[in-house]
Amino acid sequence: MSRTVAVNDDPQQPRLSRRDVWQGLVLKADNALPFVPQMTRCDVLERGDNWLLREITFRGEDARERVSLFPEQRVQFERVQGRTRGTIDNEILEDDRGELHLRFAFALEAEGIAPGSPEENEHFGAIEGAYLNAVNATLEAIRRVVREQGAMPLASTSAAAGGL
């Protein structure tokens, strides 16, 4: 499943650049707690150039994720341990008019839940809703910084390793 949201759909809000959106995604990768209310723990265990390994608690379930950073294009969260495994991609897209969109796509499986079952629909529906809220919260946080500072602070993907 995937969902796409327009980045600059409200003319009353500051116009975000690809770099602004990217910096916000890096912030969320490094510490999702301000953006994802259903996440109660986000501990980075290891860091490298363009990746990090973190342990999270999301909706009461513990998981380990490898986060891969593809500068100004995509952030991929790969759930490598936990009940729900697979990937969540966040991709910054641009349409033929140059308008930015943020697409998030899930390729997840949940242990102990039959594919296509009502339980699976409920489980992943809740994850999708929480993620849509996180995307909107991230975009709003980016807009707030851009309103106050004119742009998101510049940081390389390896700077995520040191916290922004």
Stockholm file with secondary structure:
# STOCKHOLM 1.0

chainA/1-164         MSRTVAVNDDPQQPRLSRRDVWQGLVLKADNALPFVPQMTRCDVLERGDNWLLREITFRGEDARERVSLFPEQRVQFERVQGRTRGTIDNEILEDDRGELHLRFAFALEAEGIAPGSPEENEHFGAIEGAYLNAVNATLEAIRRVVREQGAMPLASTSAAAGGL
#=GR chainA/1-164 SS CEEEEESSCCTTSCCCCHHHHHHHHHHHHHCCTTTCTTEEEEEEEEEETTEEEEEEEETTEEEEEEEEEETTTEEEEEEEEESEEEEEEEEEEECTTSCEEEEEEEEEEETTCCTTSHHHHHHHHHHHHHHHHHHHHHHHHHHHHHHHHSSCCCCCGGGGGGCC
#=GC SS_cons         CEEEEESSCCTTSCCCCHHHHHHHHHHHHHCCTTTCTTEEEEEEEEEETTEEEEEEEETTEEEEEEEEEETTTEEEEEEEEESEEEEEEEEEEECTTSCEEEEEEEEEEETTCCTTSHHHHHHHHHHHHHHHHHHHHHHHHHHHHHHHHSSCCCCCGGGGGGCC
//
